Amino acid sequence: MSSPAAKTTPAAQSQQELFEIADRVLPRSGLGSYSLADEIRLIYSHGEGSRMWDVDGDEYIDYVGGAGALILGHSHPAVVAAAQAQYARGAHMFGSLNDVAVRLAARLVDDIPCAEMIAYATTGSEATGYAMRLARAFTGRDKILKFEGAYHGNHDYAIVSTFPKATGDYPQGAADSSGQPAATVSTMLVCPYNDLATLRRIVAEHHADIAAIIAEPVQRIIPAEAEFLHGIRALCDEYGMLFILDEVVTGFRLAYGGAQQWYDVKPDLSTHGKVVGGGGPLSCVAGRADVIGLSDPKRKGEPGYTYFNGTLHGNPVAAAATLAMLDELGKPGIYDRLNGFADELCRESQKVLDRHAIPAIAEHTGSLWQILFMEKTPRNQADIIASDQAAMRRLDTLLMQRGQYVLPGVRRFVSTVHTEQDLADTLRGLDDACRAFR
Ligand SMILES: Cc1ncc(COP(=O)(O)O)c(C=O)c1O
């Protein structure tokens, strides 16, 4: 242990000084699994609306949006006011409900199409983990079927065939990390996305063991084909499996009613985070009362009782921020504007790419968008693997160097506060980046 005098608490202010500290005290000099190349790595200082600044004062148009949590942009006044007011009333209470969490739960049950009940968790990963556990408890079966390339969070059941370099030996999944128990990986079955024929074949063979099918309605940047989601629903009905729709990204984003509204599909359970959370530590599982009700603590000791618990479940600061966000998102015309901006951004970006003869497409579903080095909308992970990912990351790196905060190779977001000025600046930056790319 170091003496107080030798502590590394940063009095330093410059990015370089902070990186020197970070390189020593953080294992990856960053957060999560993103490790940006030296020439583009930055330490974020603050954000306002659609813009963010690093500690050296460099300004960026933010298209990461807190990984999609900040649908209203940074520091939205209504959200800030709600969170501050609640923090002053009490930052957290554990073991008993709080009034804000009850109000939010009622709102979510009203507003999430499949929700008869919700159960709180803290992160999107926790929500998908609980949904899988509930499905196992409800059906008495162990296996979960997921789609190749889908991201459902960081736990051992989720990171199976999420980042494959080659397509798999379906339905066998591949571990994405050291440290994952083989027994966990083998409880996951994997199928290519948007491929109903293969799904039917796997389900016909393994349905007696499958508790649920979990799917992202937009898998990273790949939109589900409507008949695919409806096909999953039908198969689940036919074989007594549960359909878990992972709406951590798409909930309250594609539309107010999320992908369930966008695709007109009703899962048994849906998982929510990001917008649900208001940028804070809160997420939930929504859906059928007979399934979520298995976590009722009064059922402890009964068959089917399913354990849920977490220090921050139902956190009132995050709940207050979420309620403020939902109020804003409920205003007329918000989604037309949000999705319309992404549409214009992609159409205009495509013109720039074409003018420079860059073999890439600017794709979006709702406010999720990305520039991909391929010819047409991808259908599954095989299309992503076949695309020129090195070129995609090179262009994204050039965009970052021109003041656009995008994580190279990662799907990005538009928020409700992106402006015409942002659009003009983005297109100018893209034009310049394309010139440098060539
Ligand atoms: C579809 C989906 N599910 C689950 C998660 C996990 O959420 P969290 O990072 O809050 O654990 C994410 C995170 O990006 C996600 O995109």
The ligand as a MOL file (V3000), in Angstrom:
LIG
                    3D

  0  0  0     0  0            999 V3000
M  V30 BEGIN CTAB
M  V30 COUNTS 16 16 0 0 0
M  V30 BEGIN ATOM
M  V30 1 C -28.6570 -5.5620 -26.7260 0
M  V30 2 C -27.8750 -5.4150 -25.4670 0
M  V30 3 N -28.1530 -6.2140 -24.4290 0
M  V30 4 C -27.5160 -6.1220 -23.2610 0
M  V30 5 C -26.5180 -5.1800 -23.0820 0
M  V30 6 C -25.7940 -5.1000 -21.7760 0
M  V30 7 O -26.0990 -3.9180 -21.1210 0
M  V30 8 P -25.1080 -3.3370 -20.0000 0
M  V30 9 O -23.8950 -2.8490 -20.7290 0
M  V30 10 O -25.9020 -2.2380 -19.3630 0
M  V30 11 O -24.8020 -4.4300 -19.0640 0
M  V30 12 C -26.1810 -4.3200 -24.1290 0
M  V30 13 C -25.1330 -3.3110 -23.9560 0
M  V30 14 O -24.7060 -2.6510 -24.8620 0
M  V30 15 C -26.8600 -4.4450 -25.3490 0
M  V30 16 O -26.5580 -3.6670 -26.4000 0
M  V30 END ATOM
M  V30 BEGIN BOND
M  V30 1 1 1 2
M  V30 2 1 2 3
M  V30 3 2 2 15
M  V30 4 2 3 4
M  V30 5 1 4 5
M  V30 6 1 5 6
M  V30 7 2 5 12
M  V30 8 1 6 7
M  V30 9 1 7 8
M  V30 10 2 8 9
M  V30 11 1 8 10
M  V30 12 1 8 11
M  V30 13 1 12 13
M  V30 14 1 12 15
M  V30 15 2 13 14
M  V30 16 1 15 16
M  V30 END BOND
M  V30 END CTAB
M  END
